Amino acid sequence: MSAATPAVSRRVFLVAGSALAIGVSLQGGLPAPVHAAPPSPPFEPNAFIRIDTDGTVTLTMARVEMGQGIYTALSMLIAEELEVPLARVTLQHAPPDTARYGNPRAGGGQITGGSNSIMGAWEPMRTAGAAARSMLVSAAAQEWGVAVSECTARDGVVHHSGSGRQLSYGHLTRSAARLPLPQQVALKPSDAFRLIGKPVPRLEAPQKVNGSTVYGIDVRLPGMRFAAVAASPVFGGTLKAVDEQPALALPGVRQVVRTATAVAVVADHTWAARQGLAALKIEWDSGAGASVSTALLRQALEQGLKRQDAAVALSQGDIEAVMKAAPTRHSAVYHSPFLAHAAMEPINCTVHLQVDGCDVWVGTQAPVRARDAAVLASGLPADKIRIHNHLIGGGFGRRLEADYVEQSVALAKHVQGPVQFIWSREEDIQHDIPRPMYADQFHAAIDAQGRPLGIAHRVVGSSILGRVAPAALRNGVDGDAVEAGLGPYAWPAARLDYVRQEPMAGLTTGWWRGVGPTHNCFVVESFVDELAVLARHDPVAYRLGLLPATSRVRAVLELVAQKSQWREPLRPAKDAGEPGARRGRGVAVLAAFGSFMAQVAEVTVQPSGDIRVDRVVCAVDCGMVVNPDTVQAQVDGSIQFGVTAALWGEITIQGGRVEQSNFHDYRLLRLSEAPRVDVHVLPSTQAPGGIGEPGTSAVIAAVANAVAAATGRRLRSLPLRVG
């Protein structure tokens, strides 16, 4: 770890009235110049830290809290270097401003996703805290007329070692704000950390427990009305006609508003709005999309496996020559379905659109995208849009999109006063922006001892990057779609290529918890397991033989084998279930999101075909840990999320519309079905990696391999079905 960090190119200091405020550019460059002459308002948007005269520290939060613990973790980074008690840090949402709050780990966008919040903030947030501390200590030294080296800071107070004098940060803010910019600041060595690496209760937990937390759906404004929304059930369909009278006749219903693709009933309360929507007689024009089905989309993906114009993501060695000369070859095709997000908090957005401005209250992972969507729908300039961001009751990538903001603002153009649009659960699932369907094909060349001589993997699926950031495509390759597409292994020869195959018009695919690695880990680790079986090798030993000697995956794989008692006979489950139930154990590894993980899953397969995941053992190297409690919770939660996808996750299309509608047919893991999860974190001094998504990606593969071990059958399509 570096002991000192250049300061001038990465931060800007400004005087904000009677407070000291320090901003850090997460972009790695200097934000727009800030002039100190007129006092700035207290929430200057390019300031990350504000210290008021009472000593309160306000952190302008560039990432959004959606259950992953980022508010606590980023506050810990600031408080550690600033030397203030964590309880003294207060938070406020950052406004939409990519230049100041963009995430360098997310292409510069102001988004929360990709398991990269800590990675992107690890050095900038600590540097911001250290810089502020340095200026406060210097201000105290000047006031006392002593050397800076004689002064130290702790718990929001600067102490003079020689005289015992002390000054609070609040007292020092004015004088510190007048000091010149420090040329460099020293960051604490890891052995001096007092907060980082310690389990810390979540800052927002008390409010969540007592019910005072305000999510987007909880927003209440004077005179606000409520709206229930319905969009065309067929992707790409439009609104043809609607009979409003049955709805308008109901008590509490105020009006019916519409766009070309949606209709909403506005009422005094949610129940009246929903009743009114149900009473509407709507006629939709389905258009060409009505003929599309999952079967047709799957056929199109399979055609992509045969195309000759695939974009090459990686090529090493002469894979074609290796395949021709190999004594044995093995091939397999895998399929992964569309997946919905099904977040606990359904899609909602509150809008107050006026002639001279538009206020939007919403929980969003991407405030700039939300603002831009409001600009598009309202016709107002960006500086007239005010985004009021809120904590999110489940994101998983769905709230990286802004389709619902655009729809809400477009509908609000016909409503006087603030109105809250809430999607029903059915609307939420049937108009989700799902994770793409994929088809994957593997070919392996194998020597006489069962060792791989080479591997070829083709990924066919839609391109999320091609939609949201076309410039990010490299020679036709979507880097997310192929991430982890060859696993962490050292193949003698390899080829990884990609064919972009978009689904029907109107069906947009998007980010989901893990995206590319969720499907790539499933297919790669399943195929590696197939190779191990063909070679009659133990799956763990086979993987160790493929991993480079320096790979960080080796340590987590060896640890998970030890902790799961891999080399011991699998013990009977506490509840064996039906007579004739079969048990199996499977392993999977992953290197993605800057972290390294191995998992072992234990399953029971009933004679009826029902699969129960009994236990998951996980070992992870995610670099230096900020809050151990968060890592434990994130890994456990992501594994449960992935088990749902492995066993039941599937969105199907028939007649151009989603067939699933609620939790009865888009099933989630219930508490009584949740497996025991044991998490083992390897100590590390490396920079932090991401932890929100690796667990989801790895467990799907581990469960699939466990089912194969239990049944002797390799299931190459998700969700896993035995029968």
Secondary structure as UniProt FT lines:
FT   STRAND          4..6
FT   HELIX           8..10
FT   STRAND          11..16
FT   TURN            17..18
FT   STRAND          19..24
FT   TURN            26..27
FT   TURN            42..43
FT   TURN            45..46
FT   STRAND          49..51
FT   TURN            53..54
FT   STRAND          57..61
FT   HELIX           70..82
FT   HELIX           86..88
FT   STRAND          89..93
FT   HELIX           98..101
FT   HELIX           104..106
FT   TURN            107..108
FT   TURN            114..115
FT   HELIX           117..144
FT   HELIX           148..150
FT   STRAND          151..154
FT   TURN            155..156
FT   STRAND          157..160
FT   TURN            161..163
FT   STRAND          166..168
FT   HELIX           169..177
FT   STRAND          184..186
FT   HELIX           190..192
FT   TURN            196..197
FT   TURN            203..204
FT   HELIX           205..210
FT   HELIX           216..218
FT   TURN            222..223
FT   STRAND          225..231
FT   TURN            235..236
FT   STRAND          238..243
FT   HELIX           245..248
FT   TURN            251..252
FT   STRAND          253..258
FT   STRAND          262..267
FT   HELIX           270..279
FT   STRAND          281..285
FT   HELIX           287..291
FT   HELIX           294..304
FT   TURN            305..306
FT   STRAND          311..316
FT   HELIX           319..325
FT   STRAND          328..336
FT   STRAND          338..339
FT   STRAND          348..354
FT   TURN            355..356
FT   STRAND          357..362
FT   HELIX           367..378
FT   HELIX           382..384
FT   STRAND          385..389
FT   TURN            396..397
FT   HELIX           398..400
FT   HELIX           403..412
FT   TURN            413..414
FT   STRAND          419..422
FT   HELIX           425..430
FT   STRAND          438..446
FT   TURN            448..449
FT   STRAND          452..461
FT   HELIX           464..468
FT   HELIX           470..472
FT   TURN            475..476
FT   TURN            479..488
FT   STRAND          494..500
FT   TURN            505..506
FT   TURN            513..514
FT   HELIX           516..535
FT   HELIX           539..546
FT   TURN            549..550
FT   HELIX           553..563
FT   TURN            564..567
FT   TURN            579..580
FT   STRAND          582..592
FT   TURN            593..594
FT   STRAND          595..605
FT   TURN            607..608
FT   STRAND          611..621
FT   HELIX           628..647
FT   STRAND          653..654
FT   TURN            655..656
FT   STRAND          657..658
FT   TURN            663..665
FT   HELIX           671..673
FT   STRAND          676..681
FT   HELIX           694..711
//
